[in-house]
Amino acid sequence: MDGGFTNPVIPGFHPDPSVCRVGGDYYLACSSFELFPGIPIFHSRDLVHWEQLGNALDRPSQLRLPPTTPASGGLYAPTLRHHDGRFWLVVTNVAGDGNLLFTATDPAGPWSDPVPLPGVHGIDPDLAWDEDGTCWCTVAGVTQIPIDPHTGNTQGPPRRTWSGSPGMKAPEAPHLYRIGGYWYLLIAEGGTERGHGVSIARSTAPTGPFEPCPDNPILTHRGTDHPIQNTGHGDLVQGPDGSWWLVLLGVRPRGGTPGWHVLGRETFLAPVTWVDGWPVVGDLAPRPPAPPWPLQPTAPAPVRDDFDADALHPNWVSLRLRTAETCTTRQRPGWLTLNARGGSLDEPDVSFAGRRQQHLSCRVRSLVDPATGRGGLAVRLDEDHHYEIEVDGSVARALARIGPLRTVVSSQDIPPGPVVLRAEVDVAEAGHCPRTGPDTVTLGTESPDGTFAPLATLDGRYLSTEVAGGFTGRLIGLYAAEGTMHADWFDYEPS
């Protein structure tokens, strides 16, 4: 790889990374918000190449996301740790269940049902164990409380610790570590937007008092023209050779002013050195130097799914709930079947199955059979911001929902029977125009000979966080608005 690697290491909507190492293996968890299944779990042997093992919360008994869960609600900021021979995952479900703790002997699952933490209030929970076995749970704010991780009971009162730099908002994403003779408290601050940063403090005891690093923030891109922005929410990990690394979230804004990011917050990697007992974060370039060990590529996620397996690949997600009655590969073997339950993509409980958009440019195609239903292929940010190519009988329509406005952009007659739907996302070149959007989304159908018949080309900025708000990124997938939709295959191709 020419002595380097490409950032982000996990592209697309994979925010709030938390990492741990067990021997020569690394495991990483990310936030998933209103998606089901929840909390993707990744494995790597080199911190650069990551393979998704599964999703930690893949049963309704683990994850309750009622239809009232708003977009960007649900699961916030997990912490993944390995202690005493087990994996521990703690996360906040802001949809109503609060902080929850899960365990597993194998990170690929199955994970346990949740252990509620009713005495732990706040988001972004962290777990750390001291020498006498006390488990400390630290949350955004920053507040710390000892807990029994087996029962979820608190074992003392909460106490405030170091809450970040003076004048900085949103001290969050705390992680507590014992490194050498100190306990280090790593936090994010400044908000998860352009002011985001990583800061750190240390103490000789896990409870403090904490001395802030004189060079805080140890990482931020605020006020710069760096191509990676919103950098923060980091987690430290040590390699087997003694080197240190930071996984963190960032975004890649495109287009003119103010810059629009459409893939959500992604997972990046940066090297860390230690100077006078403080971590110094190295270059967070799109192509930093590689770790000082052989890179070991993992199996890439499939770009094409023929739906021949009994279950979907773990990179497929639905909205708030997925049941065998609404989404299955068994009803019509070799096809994905979606049975409508909630109307259009404007509805929070629509039958939808898709994957994260992970590349700035891509082409997505799917052969669908709309004989007994209405639905199609969608590029979605949330219920109020989505574009889709929809088939209804012998008509294909390009639809756009932008805030309170919903319109049929164009339509065309199509022959009866299965049809290939196609969406192409192309990066826009901003040049010197401050009003250029980040990309365009072109929707249409494809003839049997591969000819593309576009119905609409739409400005991608309206499916960006800067326009829609929230914490998520785009999904591209299939939906059923009425009746039953079948898809024979789905092909996602970076371009």
C-alpha positions in Angstrom: 0.0 0.0 0.0 2.9 2.3 -0.7 3.7 2.7 3.0 0.4 4.2 3.9 -3.3 3.5 4.2 -6.5 5.4 3.2 -8.7 7.3 5.7 -11.4 6.7 6.7 -10.8 3.2 7.7 -14.5 2.5 8.0 -16.2 4.8 5.5 -19.8 5.8 5.6 -22.2 6.3 8.5 -20.1 4.7 11.3 -19.8 7.3 14.0 -18.6 7.3 17.7 -16.1 4.4 17.3 -15.0 2.5 20.4 -12.1 0.0 20.1 -10.4 -2.7 22.2 -7.6 -5.2 21.5 -7.5 -8.8 22.5 -4.2 -10.4 21.7 -3.5 -9.6 18.0 -7.2 -8.9 17.2 -9.0 -5.5 17.3 -12.7 -5.1 17.8 -14.7 -1.9 17.2 -18.3 -0.8 17.8 -20.2 2.2 16.4 -23.4 4.1 17.0 -26.5 3.1 15.0 -29.2 5.5 16.1 -32.7 4.4 14.8 -31.4 1.5 12.7 -32.2 -2.1 13.4 -30.2 -4.3 14.0 -28.1 -2.0 16.2 -24.4 -1.4 17.0 -22.3 -2.9 14.2 -19.3 -4.9 15.4 -16.1 -5.0 13.3 -12.9 -7.0 13.5 -9.4 -6.2 12.3 -5.9 -7.6 12.6 -4.1 -4.3 11.6 -6.4 -1.4 12.6 -6.7 -0.5 8.9 -8.8 -3.2 7.3 -12.1 -4.0 9.1 -14.7 -6.7 8.5 -18.2 -6.5 10.0 -18.8 -9.5 12.2 -22.4 -8.7 12.9 -24.6 -6.4 15.0 -24.6 -6.7 18.8 -28.3 -5.9 19.2 -30.1 -8.0 16.7 -33.1 -9.2 18.6 -36.2 -7.2 19.7 -35.5 -8.3 23.3 -32.3 -6.3 23.1 -33.4 -3.3 21.2 -36.6 -1.4 21.6 -37.1 1.3 19.0 -40.8 2.2 18.9 -42.2 4.0 15.8 -42.1 7.2 17.7 -38.3 7.1 17.8 -37.3 10.2 15.8 -34.6 10.2 13.2 -31.2 10.4 14.9 -32.8 9.0 18.1 -32.1 5.5 19.4 -28.6 4.2 20.2 -25.9 6.7 21.1 -22.2 6.2 21.5 -21.3 2.7 22.7 -18.1 1.7 24.6 -16.7 -1.7 23.8 -14.2 -3.3 26.3 -12.7 -6.7 27.1 -12.3 -7.6 30.7 -12.1 -10.8 32.7 -12.5 -13.0 29.6 -15.7 -11.3 28.4 -16.6 -8.5 26.0 -18.6 -5.7 27.5 -20.7 -3.2 25.6 -22.5 -0.2 27.2 -24.7 2.2 25.3 -27.5 4.7 25.7 -30.9 4.1 24.1 -32.4 7.6 24.1 -35.6 6.2 22.8 -36.6 5.5 26.4 -34.5 2.6 27.9 -31.6 4.7 29.0 -28.2 3.1 29.6 -27.9 -0.6 28.9 -25.0 -3.1 29.3 -24.5 -6.2 27.2 -21.9 -9.0 27.3 -20.6 -11.7 25.0 -17.8 -14.3 25.0 -17.6 -14.0 21.2 -17.9 -10.4 19.7 -19.7 -11.9 16.7 -22.5 -12.8 19.0 -24.8 -13.8 20.4 -24.8 -10.9 22.8 -26.8 -11.0 26.1 -30.1 -9.4 26.7 -29.6 -5.9 28.3 -28.7 -5.2 31.9 -30.4 -1.9 32.6 -28.4 0.8 34.5 -31.2 2.8 36.1 -28.8 4.7 38.4 -26.6 6.0 35.5 -27.9 9.1 33.9 -26.5 10.7 30.8 -25.3 9.6 27.4 -22.0 8.2 26.1 -21.3 5.7 28.9 -17.8 4.3 29.4 -16.5 1.3 31.5 -13.2 1.0 33.2 -12.0 -1.3 36.0 -9.4 -0.4 38.6 -7.0 -2.7 40.4 -9.4 -3.6 43.2 -12.1 -4.7 40.7 -14.3 -1.6 40.9 -16.1 -0.9 37.7 -16.3 2.9 36.9 -19.0 4.1 34.6 -18.4 7.6 33.2 -20.9 9.6 31.2 -21.0 12.9 29.3 -20.9 15.8 31.5 -18.6 14.4 32.9 -20.0 12.3 35.7 -18.6 9.1 37.2 -20.3 6.4 39.2 -19.2 2.9 40.4 -21.5 0.1 39.3 -21.9 -3.6 39.5 -21.7 -4.5 35.8 -23.4 -7.9 36.5 -26.6 -6.5 38.1 -26.5 -2.8 36.9 -26.8 -1.6 40.5 -24.8 1.5 41.5 -22.3 1.1 44.3 -22.0 4.7 45.3 -23.1 8.2 44.5 -22.3 9.9 41.2 -19.6 12.6 41.3 -18.5 15.2 38.8 -15.0 14.9 37.5 -13.1 17.0 35.0 -15.5 18.6 32.5 -13.2 19.8 29.8 -11.7 23.1 28.7 -13.1 26.4 29.9 -15.6 27.8 27.4 -16.0 24.6 25.5 -19.5 23.2 25.1 -20.6 19.5 25.2 -18.0 17.6 27.2 -18.9 14.1 26.1 -17.6 10.7 24.9 -15.5 10.1 28.1 -13.1 7.2 28.1 -11.0 6.4 31.3 -7.8 4.4 31.0 -4.9 3.3 33.2 -1.7 3.9 31.3 1.6 3.7 33.2 1.4 5.5 36.5 -1.7 7.7 35.6 -5.4 7.4 35.0 -6.2 9.3 31.8 -9.6 10.8 31.0 -10.2 11.4 27.3 -13.2 13.4 26.2 -14.7 15.1 23.1 -15.7 18.7 23.4 -16.8 21.7 21.3 -19.8 19.8 19.9 -19.8 17.2 17.1 -20.0 19.9 14.4 -17.1 21.9 13.0 -15.9 22.9 16.5 -15.3 19.3 17.6 -12.1 18.3 19.3 -10.4 15.7 21.5 -8.9 16.7 24.9 -7.4 14.8 27.8 -6.6 15.1 31.5 -4.8 12.8 34.0 -4.7 11.8 37.6 -3.1 9.3 39.9 -6.5 7.9 40.8 -9.5 7.0 38.7 -11.6 9.4 40.6 -9.3 12.4 40.1 -8.6 15.2 40.6 -7.7 15.5 37.0 -4.9 17.7 35.6 -5.7 18.9 32.0 -3.1 18.5 29.3 -1.4 21.8 28.7 -1.7 21.3 24.9 -5.5 20.6 24.8 -7.1 20.0 22.4 -4.8 17.2 21.4 -6.7 17.0 18.1 -9.0 19.4 16.3 -9.5 20.6 12.8 -11.7 23.6 13.7 -10.9 26.7 11.8 -8.9 24.9 9.1 -9.4 23.9 5.5 -8.4 20.3 6.2 -10.5 17.8 4.1 -11.5 15.9 7.2 -13.6 18.0 9.6 -15.6 17.6 12.8 -12.8 15.4 14.3 -13.5 14.1 17.8 -15.1 11.3 19.9 -11.8 9.4 20.0 -10.8 6.1 21.7 -7.2 5.0 22.4 -5.8 1.6 21.7 -2.3 0.1 22.1 -0.8 -2.2 19.4 1.1 -5.4 20.3 4.4 -3.6 19.5 3.7 -0.9 22.1 2.6 1.8 19.7 -0.6 3.8 20.3 -3.4 4.7 18.0 -6.6 6.8 18.1 -9.8 5.9 16.4 -12.2 8.8 16.0 -15.0 10.2 14.0 -14.8 12.8 11.3 -16.6 14.0 8.2 -15.6 14.8 4.6 -17.6 17.9 3.5 -17.8 18.6 -0.2 -19.0 21.4 -2.4 -19.0 25.1 -1.7 -19.9 27.0 1.4 -20.5 25.8 4.1 -19.6 22.4 2.8 -22.0 19.5 3.0 -21.3 16.0 4.3 -23.6 13.3 3.1 -22.1 10.0 4.3 -22.5 10.8 8.0 -19.7 10.7 10.5 -17.1 8.1 9.6 -14.3 6.2 11.5 -10.8 7.5 11.0 -7.4 6.3 12.4 -4.4 8.4 13.6 -1.1 7.5 15.2 -0.3 8.6 18.7 3.1 9.2 20.4 3.7 10.1 24.1 5.7 13.2 25.1 6.2 14.0 28.8 3.4 11.7 29.7 0.9 13.2 27.3 -0.5 11.8 24.0 0.4 13.6 20.8 -1.9 12.8 17.9 -0.1 12.5 14.6 -1.2 13.3 11.1 -4.8 12.6 10.3 -4.3 12.8 6.6 -6.4 11.1 4.0 -3.4 8.9 3.6 -1.3 8.6 6.8 1.7 6.4 7.2 0.8 2.7 7.8 1.2 1.0 11.2 4.6 -0.6 11.7 3.3 -4.1 11.1 2.1 -6.0 8.0 -1.3 -5.0 6.7 -3.7 -7.8 6.6 -6.7 -7.2 4.4 -10.0 -8.6 5.5 -12.9 -9.9 3.4 -14.6 -6.9 1.9 -18.3 -6.4 2.3 -20.1 -7.8 -0.8 -21.1 -5.2 -3.4 -23.7 -7.5 -4.8 -26.3 -9.5 -2.9 -28.3 -12.1 -4.7 -30.4 -12.9 -1.6 -29.6 -16.6 -1.7 -28.8 -16.9 2.0 -31.5 -17.4 4.7 -30.5 -14.1 6.3 -29.3 -10.7 5.1 -25.6 -9.8 5.4 -25.0 -7.8 8.6 -24.4 -4.6 6.7 -28.2 -4.5 5.8 -30.3 -2.4 8.1 -33.9 -1.5 8.5 -35.7 1.4 10.3 -36.6 0.9 14.0 -37.7 -2.7 13.6 -37.3 -5.7 11.2 -39.5 -8.7 11.4 -39.8 -11.8 9.2 -43.3 -10.7 8.2 -42.0 -7.4 6.7 -38.5 -8.3 5.5 -37.4 -11.8 4.5 -35.4 -13.9 2.0 -37.5 -17.0 2.7 -40.9 -16.0 1.4 -39.7 -16.2 -2.2 -36.3 -18.1 -2.2 -33.5 -16.2 -3.9 -35.4 -12.9 -3.6 -35.7 -10.2 -0.9 -39.3 -9.7 0.0 -40.7 -6.6 1.6 -44.3 -6.5 2.8 -45.6 -3.0 3.3 -46.5 -1.9 6.8 -46.3 1.9 7.0 -46.9 3.6 3.6 -44.2 5.9 2.1 -40.7 6.7 3.1 -42.2 9.7 4.9 -43.5 7.2 7.6 -41.1 6.0 10.4 -42.3 2.4 10.2 -42.0 1.9 6.4 -40.7 -1.5 5.3 -37.2 -0.7 4.2 -33.9 -2.6 3.9 -30.7 -0.9 2.8 -27.1 -0.3 3.4 -25.0 2.7 4.2 -23.6 4.8 1.4 -19.9 4.4 1.9 -18.4 6.1 -1.1 -18.6 9.7 -2.4 -19.5 8.3 -5.8 -21.4 5.1 -6.4 -23.9 3.3 -8.7 -26.7 1.2 -7.2 -28.9 -1.2 -9.3 -31.6 -3.6 -8.3 -34.0 -5.9 -10.2 -37.4 -5.5 -8.6 -40.7 -7.2 -9.2 -43.6 -4.8 -8.4 -46.4 -7.1 -9.6 -48.3 -7.0 -6.3 -47.1 -3.8 -4.8 -45.7 -0.2 -5.0 -42.2 0.6 -3.9 -38.7 1.0 -5.2 -35.1 2.2 -4.7 -34.4 5.1 -2.3 -31.5 7.3 -1.2 -32.5 8.3 2.3 -31.2 10.5 5.1 -34.4 10.7 7.2 -38.2 10.8 6.9 -38.1 14.4 5.6 -35.1 14.1 3.3 -35.1 11.3 0.7 -35.1 10.7 -3.1 -36.5 7.6 -4.7 -37.3 5.9 -8.0 -40.7 4.2 -7.4 -42.6 1.7 -9.5 -46.4 1.5 -9.4 -47.9 -0.9 -12.0 -46.6 0.3 -15.4 -45.3 3.6 -14.2 -41.9 4.6 -12.8 -41.7 7.9 -10.9 -38.8 9.9 -9.5 -39.9 11.4 -6.2 -38.2 13.9 -3.9 -39.0 14.8 -0.3 -37.1 17.9 1.0 -38.4 19.1 4.4 -42.2 19.8 4.1 -42.1 19.6 0.3 -42.8 16.3 -1.6 -43.1 16.2 -5.3 -43.1 13.8 -8.3 -40.2 15.1 -10.3 -40.9 13.1 -13.4 -42.4 9.8 -14.5 -42.4 7.4 -17.4 -44.3 4.3 -18.6 -42.5 1.0 -18.3 -43.2 -2.5 -19.6 -44.9 -4.9 -17.2 -42.8 -7.3 -15.2 -39.5 -7.0 -13.3 -37.5 -3.9 -13.9 -34.0 -2.7 -13.0 -34.0 0.5 -10.9 -30.8 2.5 -10.8 -29.4 5.4 -8.7 -26.1 7.1 -9.5 -24.3 9.4 -7.0 -21.6 11.6 -8.6 -19.4 14.1 -6.8 -19.8 17.7 -7.9 -16.8 19.8 -8.6 -17.2 23.0 -6.6 -14.6 25.1 -8.5 -14.8 28.6 -7.2 -18.6 28.7 -6.8 -19.6 28.9 -3.1 -23.1 27.6 -3.9 -22.1 24.3 -5.5 -23.6 21.2 -3.8 -21.6 18.2 -2.7 -22.9 15.7 -5.3 -25.8 14.8 -7.6 -28.2 11.9 -7.4 -29.6 10.6 -10.7 -32.6 8.2 -10.6 -33.9 6.1 -13.4 -34.5 2.7 -14.9 -32.2 0.4 -16.9 -33.1 -1.6 -20.0 -32.1 -5.2 -20.5 -29.1 -4.1 -22.6 -27.8 -1.9 -19.7 -28.9 1.4 -21.2 -29.7 3.9 -18.4 -32.9 6.0 -18.8 -32.6 8.8 -16.2 -35.7 10.3 -14.9 -34.2 13.0 -12.6 -30.9 14.4 -11.5 -31.2 16.1 -8.1 -28.9 18.2 -5.9 -27.4 16.1 -3.2 -27.1 18.9 -0.6 -30.7 18.4 0.4 -29.7 14.9 1.7 -26.9 16.2 3.9 -26.6 16.8 7.6 -26.0 20.5 7.1 -29.5 20.8 5.6 -31.4 18.1 7.4 -29.7 18.2 10.8 -29.2 15.2 13.0 -26.3 12.7 13.4 -26.8 10.1 10.6 -25.7 9.5 7.0 -27.3 8.3 3.9 -28.8 4.8 3.4 -29.5 3.4 -0.1 -32.0 0.6 -0.2 -35.3 -0.9 -1.1 -38.8 -0.2 0.3 -42.4 -1.3 0.0 -45.1 1.4 0.2 -48.1 -0.8 -0.7 -48.5 -4.5 -1.0 -45.4 -6.7 -1.6 -42.2 -5.9 -3.4 -39.6 -8.5 -4.4 -35.9 -7.9 -5.4 -33.9 -10.5 -7.1 -30.5 -8.8 -6.6 -29.0 -5.6 -5.3 -25.7 -4.3 -6.6 -23.7 -1.4 -4.9 -20.7 -0.4 -6.9 -18.2 2.4 -5.9 -17.4 4.6 -8.9 
